[in-house]
Amino acid sequence: MKKFMAVLVLAFTTQAFAADIDVKQVKCSLFGNMKIKVAGLESHGRLGKGYLKANLPMRKDCNAVVVDFIEAISTEEGNSADVDMTTSTYTRRSGGGRDNDRVCETYERKTVNVKFSAYPALTFKRSQDKLIDVDHHCF
């Protein structure tokens, strides 16, 4: 049986800036959350090219929120957004059964948060994890 433990170790950097972002696609996910694809975040690499997701409050109709969001960002100032990039490190520990073969893996997580000034009710996020270190003899 594998044990899973995630510990947030260190937050490295936070970069916040305002950007003009063009929304290319807006849709609802299978679980009723909202996803958008944008242009203007290419400076963040792969994080800026994929879908950004926002969790909607429970019992909210995603299609109604999409209509409100599109109306809000269709104004002249609608494309301006606050972009925040954070980098943190965490450790996952697994194993530790009878053979005491515990393995600790250290990951770096980069997260992009986008909040549109015309629609501040939702924060869109995308994160990516990268394996940095593996320790086979951790306790």
N, C-alpha and C positions, 0 to 999 in steps of 0.2 A: 504494500500500500504506500503510495507516495504522499508525502506531506507537502503542503504548499504554504510558503510564508513569504510575504513581500514586505520589505522594510524600506521606507524612503530614507535614503542616506544623506543626500546632499543636493541642493538646488544650485546650479551653476550660474546661469545667466537669465536675465529677463530683458527682452527688447520690446519696446512698445513704440509704435508709430502710427500715424494716420495714413491711409492709403486710399486711392481711388480703385475700386474693385468693380469689375463688370460681372454680373451674375449671368452665367450661360444656361444653366439648367436648374430647375427646382422640382423636387418630387418627394413623395412620401415613401418611407421604407415599409417593409413588410410588417414591422412592429408598431407602426403609427408615428414614427419620428420623422423629422424633416431632414432632407439631404439637399445640399446645393453644390454645384460645380462652378468655380469662378475663374476669372482671368485677372492677373495683376499680382499674384503671389508667387511668381516664378523664381523670385530671389530666395525663396525658402526650399528650393529643390523639389523633391518628390512630395513633400508634405503639402506644398501649395498647388499641386496638379490634380490631386484626387478629390473625392467628395468630402465636404465638411458636414458634420452631423450636429444636429441640435435635438436635445431631448425635450419633448413637449410635456406639459403637465398632464396628469392623468385625466381621462375623460374629455380631452380636447379633440375636436375634429381636425385632423391634419389638413384636409382639403380646404377647410375654412381658414386655417392659419396661413396656408400657402397663398390664398387669394389676398388676405390682408397684407402679407409680406410683399407680394408683387406690387400691390397698390402703393405701399409705403416707399419702396425703393425706386419706383418709376418717376419720382420727383427729381428735380435738378440736383439736390443734395443727397439723394438716396444712395448713391454709389460710394460715399465716403464712409470709411469704417476704421475702427481702432483695431490694430493687429498687434497681438502679444505673443512672443515666442519664448517658451520656457524649456530649459533642459534640466533634467534631474537624473539621479542615479539611484537604483534600488537593487536589492539582493533577493533572489529566490533560493530557498533551501528545500531540497527534496531528498528522499531516501531516509536512511537511518533506521532500517529495520534490524533484523537479527545480525546481519553481517556488519552493521554500523558503517554502511557505505554511503555516507552523507555527501552530497554534492551541493556546493554553493555556486550559483551563477550570478554574475553582476551584469546588469543591463543599464543602458543609457536610454532614457525616454525623452524624445523631443515632442513638444506639443505646440500647435498653433491655435490660438483663440482669436476669433473674429467677431466683433460686435458692431453692427451697423448703427450709425447714429440716427437713421430714420426709423429703425425698428429695434429699440434697445431691450425688448422683452426676451429675445433669444440670443444666446451665445453659441456660435458654431465652432466646433473643435475637430481637430484631426491629430492623432498622435502616432508615433512610430517608435518601436523598440529596436535596439541594436545590442547584441551580445558583446560585452567587453572582455570579461574574464571568467574563467572556470576554475574553481578550487575544489579538488577532490578530497581534501583532508580538512574540511571545516568542522567546527564544533558548535 
